[in-house]
Amino acid sequence: MPEPTSLSPTAAVRAELDRAPVGRADLFSKCSSPRLDEFHAAEAVGLLPYLHEGQPVIMLGSNNYLGLTSDERVKRAAVDAVERFGTGCTGSRLMNGTLPIHLELENELRDWLGGEACLVFTTGYSVNLGTISTLVGSRDTVFVDAASHASIIDGARLASGSLRSFRHNSVSGLRRKLAAWREQEGDGALVAVDGVYSMEGDIAPLAEIDHVCSSLGARLLVDEAHALGVLGPEGRGSAAAAGIWPDLLMGTFSKSLASCGGFLVGPQAVVDFVRTACRPFLFTASGVPAALGAALAALRVAREEEWRREAVRERGTQLRRGLFELGYDVGGDHGTAILAVHVGDDWEAARLWRALLDHGVYTNCAVAPAVLPGRALLRTSVMATHTEAHIDQALRAFEDVRSKSG
């Protein structure tokens, strides 16, 4: 066994690089970079806003928009599922991993959201990764919004077809690129967008995007991860709020539905094809019963309890108004659970994050590549279970931090 090293992580990597063959590139060379040096420098002075252990805070950094992770009905459903089915399937959906609760959950999702068929995946990430890479063949093209979630980008990169991106929420940019695609030889086209974008909470212009796709012959996939449960009638998401039905709709259980996993809704023939050809579906262990039971219970609560959506809107409005009055740059009002506090500089964002944490308020610090370089922000989000007093307390922390830094 090698002797333990007292070197810093970056210095240790450099020491390893010294062992590389002379005159040849080394696999580990990418592990030493200025960006990593910044990471360790921030860690050394307590400004690293990631991988922190829990402490009592006002939580403004969660995707638990409906506040259902601690709901007794949801917790009980998770326990009941374990007692009925055990802790895991230890196999893929294809082999021994499809349980009655999978089918029950798929039926409930289809009843809620519409569509011919539904397929539950182990993670939301694998839905986009697998669906896009499976459907977009070598002669096809996938068009993605430049701000799309990493799972959409990675699915497009993994696909054997061509990848084209268009400026964020630019319908005219998408139209130009689709029109150019129509003039070229090739087969199908898929447009993949988020319904609500996770960093700033802005909503895609889905009605206009859907019209462009229909008129130019492209299929549309909408990622409803951050819209489901929050927007639209019965919380059916941004597409329902816009009055459209996309060709494919995906969602996750790891936000409003208080669990882990994801799903795809679409035409029966397409879902059947994905079921039999999608490698991230075929070769991933099935979701554990506890996650499925929790998601199913959370889905039913989300459909029935409209007050939760109303509470999200009220608390979001309260937070936005308060931050604006304190002089923070919070952008436009999108009516989602997410609110971005624009800072710009990475280190300034980290210092603001740390100061708020010291005042008992947790936010998400977003720097590149989660956002564009030079556009660092604090991502805040509200939950249905926040009270007016919670938001007032958070605003007092923002006010105190601002007065001390001003």
N, C-alpha and C positions, 0 to 999 in steps of 0.2 A: 504494500500500500504506500502511496506517496506521502511524504511528510505534510502536515497541515501548513497552509500558507497564511501569513498575516498581511499579505498584499491586499489592496483594494480590489474589487471585482474587475475594474478596467485594467489595473496594473497586472493582475493575474492573467488576464487574457493576453496582454502584450508579452508576458513571460512565456506563455504557451506559443505565441507566434514565433518567438526566437528559435523554437525547435523545428520550424517548418523547413523543408528542403530548400537549399539555396537556389535562387533563380526560378522558383516556381510559385505560382499563386497558391495560397493556403485557404482551405475551406473556412477556417475560423477568422480570417481577416476582417470579414464584415461585422464581427462581434465587438470591434473596437472602433468607435465613431464619436464625433463631436456630440451627436445627439445623446448617445449613451453617457458621455461625460456629464452632460447637463442633468441627465436623470440621476446620476449618483451625487452630483453637487446639490441638487434639490433635496435628495434623501438625507444628506449629511447635515443640512440646516433645518430639517423638519418641514420642508415645503413640498414634499412629494405627495400629491393628492390621490394616491392609488394604494390599494392593498392594505387598507387600514382595518384594524380590529374595531368592533363595535363599542360605542359608549353612548350614554343617554344624550340625545340631541333632538332638536326639531328637524325631522327628516324632510328636506326639500330636494332629495336626490334619488328618489325611488320611482320605479315604473309601476308601482302598486296603486294605479290610479283610482280604482274603486275601493281600495282599502280592505280587500278580501283575504289577504294572507293570514290574518288573525281571526277571521270570522269562524265562530264555533261550528257552523254547519259545514264549512269547507274543510276544517281540520278533522271533523268527525267522519266525513266522507273519505278522506285519505286513510284514516285508520281502518274504516270498514273495508276498504278495497284491499288493504294488506291482509286483514283477517280472512277475507274471502279467497284471494288469489296468491297470497305470499308476497315476498319482497321484490321479486323480479321474475322475468320470463327466461332469462339466460339464453336467449336466442333471438333471431330476427323475426320481423313480422311474417316474412315469407315462409319460414320454417315452423317453429313451435311458438312464436311470439304473438300470435293474434288471439286475444281473449274476448269474451263477450262484452267487456267494458269498452274495448276499442270500437266495436261496432255500435254500441249504444251511444258513445260520444260522437262518432261520425254521423249517426242519424240525427242527433240533437243539433249538431252544427248545421247540417243541411236544412233542417226544419227552421232554424233561426235565420240563416243567411240566404236561403234559396239555393238554386243550382241543382244539377242532376246527381252529382256524386261528390263524396268527400273522402279524403285520405289523411289519416293522422300519422305524423312523423314524430321521431324521438325528440328533435329540437326544431325550433323555428329556422335556425340558420340552414339546416339541411334541406328545408323545403325549397328555398330559393336556389341554393347551391345545386340541388338535385334536379329540380324541375327545369330550370333554365338550361343547364348543361345537357339534359336528356332531350329536350325538345328542339334546341337550336343545332341543326345538323351542319355539315360542311358547306352547303350551298346557301345556308340561311344567314340572316343578320339579326343581331339583338341590339336595340337602341335603349340606352339607360340615361336617366337624369344624372348629371355630374355629381349631385349630392346624394345619390342613392346609397342605401345601407351596404356595408361591406359584403354581406351575403349575396346581394344582387350582383355586385361587381365581380365577386369571385365566381359566381355561377356563370356569368358571361365570359369570363376569362377561361374557365374550364371547358366551355362549349367549343366544339370544333368549327363553328361558323365565325363570322366576322362580328366585331364589337365596335359600335359607334356610340359616342356620348353626345349629349346636347346640353346647352347651358341650363342651369337650374331653373325649373318652372317656366322655361321659354317655349311656349307653344309654337311660335313662329320658327324657332330654331329646329324643333322637332319636325315641323312641316317641311322645311327645306331639306332636311336630311332624308326624310322618307320619300320626298319627291325625287331626289337624286337616286335613291335606291331603286325606285320604280323604273328608272331609265337604264339600269344595269341588268346584266344577266344574273340570274339567281332564283332562288325559290322563296321561302317564306320569311316573314319578319315578325319579331316580337318586341313590343315596347314594354319595359319594366320600370315602374315608378313606385315610390312610397306614397301612401295616401297622406300621412302626416310625417314630416321629417323630424328625426329624433333629436337633433341638436337645438334647433330654433323653434320647433313646433309649428312651422308654417305648413299650409295645406296645398297639395297639388291641385291645379286647375283641371280636375278630372273630366268635367263635362266637355271642355274644349279639347283635351287630349283624346278622349273617346271619339269625338267627332272626327278629328284628324286621322285616327287609326282606321275608323270605319270607311272614310272617303278614300284612303290610299291603300287599303287592303292589308293592314297590319293587325296582329292580335295584341290584346292589352292584358298585362298582369299587374294587379295592384296589391301592394304589400300593406296590409291593414294593421300591422303590429301595434302602432301607437294610436290608432283611431278606434280600434275595436273596444266596445264597452263605453266609449266616451262620446262619440259622434253618431249622428243619424238616429232614425226611429228605432227604438228598442236597443240602441247602442250597436247597430249593425255596421257602423263604420263610415268612412269618408265617401265611399262609392254610393252607399245608400243615401247619405246626406246630399250628394250631388245629383241624385236621381238617375244613376246609370247602373248597368250591370256589366262589369268587365268580363272578358273571356275567361280569365283565371283570377281567383282571389286567394291570397294566402294570409294566414294570421298566426299568432303565437299564443301560447298559454302563459308566457313568462311576464306579461304585463298585467292587464286588467283581470285576467283569468287566474292569477294567483298560483301558478304552478310552473311546469316546464314542459315544453313540447311545441309542436306546430301542426298546421294542417293546410291542405290544398283543397279548394272547391272549384269545380268546373264541369265541363261536359263529361258524360259517362265514358265515352270512347277515349278521351284524353287522359282521364284519371286512371282508367284501366291500363293504358299504355305506360304511364308513369309507374304504376304499381308493379309492372313486369319488367321494366327496362331501366329504372332509376337506381344507379349504384349506391348513392347515399341512403336510399330507402332499403335496398335489398341487403346491404352488408353492414347495417347498423343494428345493434341490439335494440329490441323493442322497449318503448317507454315503460317505466316501472308502474305497477298498479297504483301506488300512492299518488303519483303525479296525475294519472288518468282520473282517479276518483276525485281529487281536488279540483281538477279542471272542469269536470262534469258538473259538480256542485256549484262552482263559481259561475259557470255559464248560466245556470238556471237562476241564480240570484241576480246576475247582471241583467237578464231579460226582464225580470219582474220588478226590480226596485229602481224606479226612475229617479227617486230622490238622490241617488248616488251621482248620477250625471249632473243633476241640478247643483249639487254641492260642489262638484269639481268646477263648474262654471263660476259659481259664486266666489269660491276661494281663489280661483285664478284671477278674477276681476279685482278682488281685494288686494292681492299681492302685486299685480301689475300697477294698479293705481298708486299704491303706497310707494313702490320703487320709483315710479316716474316722478312723484312729488318730492322724493329725496334727491332727485337729480341723476339717477342711474339711466343708462341707455338700454331700454328694454324692447326697442323695435315696435312693430305693429301688433295689434290685437288679433290673434288668429282664432281665439275661442277654444283652444285645445288645453290639455293639462300641462303643457310645457311652456316655459318662459325663459328666454335667454337674456342674461345680463352681459352686454357686450363690453369687453375690456380692451382687447387688441394685443398687448404685449404678453408673452407667455409668463414671464416672471411676475408681472403685476397681477395677472390672473391667479397665479399660485399664492401670492401674498394675500390677496383678498380672500381666497378660499381658506387659507390658514387662519386669518383673523376671524372670519365668521365661525370656523370650527371652534376656536378658542372662546367664542361667545355662545357656543351651544347650538349652532345651526350648521347642518351638513348640506353642501351643494356638490354638484359635479363640476370639476374643472376640466374644460375641453380645450385641448391644444392640437396642433397638427400631429397626425393626419386626420384626426376626427373632424377638424375644421381646416379651412385654408390657412396657410402660414400668415401670421400677422393679424389673425382674426380670433384670437383666443377669447373665450367667454366662460361664464359660469352658467351651467345649465341647471335651472331649478324646475321643479314640478310639484304640483299639488295633488292631494289625495282627498277622496270623499270623506275620509275620517278626520281630516284636519278641521279644527274649529276656528272661529274668528279669533279666539284668544291665541291659538298657535300661530296664526299668520301675523297678528299684532306683535307677538314676542319676537318672531323672526325679523319683522320690520324694525323693531327697536335695535336689534343687533346690527342690521345694515346701517341704521342711522348712526349708531355709536362708532362703528368702524369708519364710516365716511367722515365723521367729525374729527376723529383722531388722525386720519390720513390727510385731511384738508389743510 
